[in-house]
Amino acid sequence: MNDSTMDTLARRVERLERENRWWRVTSTFALLLLSLLVFLGATQKGPFELRSNRFVLTDKEGRQRASLEILPSELVRLMTYDRMETQTLSISRKLPTR
């Protein structure tokens, strides 16, 4: 083999080694990032609890479409509304006493 062929091969081997190092570093970083995400997700606490006396559901335009509330007279009331926010259904029930 002549010198130009050896130089060409040497440059190609150096380029392949650089690319191999780059892929190793990138894949190691990606694996560490994925592991971090998995471990952070695993440390989440139990189910989320939301408490309130009244819940209002709205559509994407912000109009009230339903509500669920506890009234001072110990009534639980569910109401639904149409697109014009006119009440279409109301269901109430007194909470049982202990």
C-alpha positions in Angstrom: 0.0 0.0 0.0 1.2 3.5 -0.7 1.3 6.4 1.7 -1.8 8.2 0.3 -3.9 5.0 0.9 -2.6 4.7 4.4 -3.3 8.3 5.1 -6.9 8.0 3.8 -7.4 4.9 5.9 -6.0 6.6 9.0 -8.3 9.6 8.5 -11.3 7.3 8.0 -10.4 5.4 11.2 -10.0 8.6 13.2 -13.4 9.9 11.9 -15.1 6.6 12.9 -13.5 6.7 16.3 -14.7 10.3 16.8 -18.2 9.3 15.7 -18.2 6.3 18.0 -17.2 8.4 21.0 -19.9 10.9 20.1 -22.6 8.2 19.9 -21.4 6.7 23.2 -21.5 10.0 25.1 -24.9 10.9 23.5 -26.5 7.5 24.3 -25.1 7.6 27.9 -26.6 11.0 28.4 -29.9 9.9 27.0 -30.0 6.8 29.2 -29.2 8.9 32.3 -32.0 11.4 31.4 -34.5 8.6 30.8 -33.5 7.0 34.2 -33.9 10.3 35.9 -37.4 10.7 34.5 -38.4 7.2 35.5 -37.1 7.7 39.1 -38.7 11.1 39.4 -42.0 9.7 38.2 -41.7 6.8 40.7 -41.4 9.1 43.7 -44.8 10.7 43.1 -47.1 10.5 46.1 -50.5 8.8 46.2 -53.6 9.9 44.4 -54.4 13.6 44.2 -57.3 14.7 46.3 -59.4 17.8 45.6 -61.9 19.1 48.1 -64.5 21.8 47.7 -68.1 22.8 48.5 -68.8 23.5 44.9 -67.5 22.3 41.5 -68.3 24.0 38.2 -67.6 22.5 34.8 -67.1 24.8 31.9 -66.7 24.3 28.2 -63.8 25.6 26.1 -65.5 28.9 25.7 -65.8 29.3 29.4 -69.5 28.8 29.7 -70.9 27.0 32.7 -72.2 23.5 31.6 -72.6 21.7 35.0 -72.2 22.3 38.7 -72.2 20.1 41.8 -72.6 21.7 45.2 -73.5 21.1 48.8 -76.1 23.7 50.0 -76.2 24.9 53.6 -79.4 22.9 54.2 -77.4 19.7 53.7 -78.7 19.2 50.2 -76.4 17.9 47.4 -77.4 19.4 44.1 -76.3 18.6 40.5 -77.3 21.0 37.8 -76.7 21.0 34.0 -76.8 23.9 31.6 -77.2 24.2 27.8 -75.0 26.4 25.5 -76.9 29.5 26.6 -76.2 28.7 30.2 -79.9 28.0 30.8 -80.5 25.3 33.5 -81.7 22.1 31.9 -81.6 19.7 34.8 -81.4 19.9 38.5 -81.1 16.9 40.8 -81.1 17.4 44.6 -80.9 15.0 47.5 -80.7 15.5 51.2 -77.5 14.1 52.8 -78.2 11.2 55.2 -77.7 12.0 58.9 -75.7 9.7 61.1 
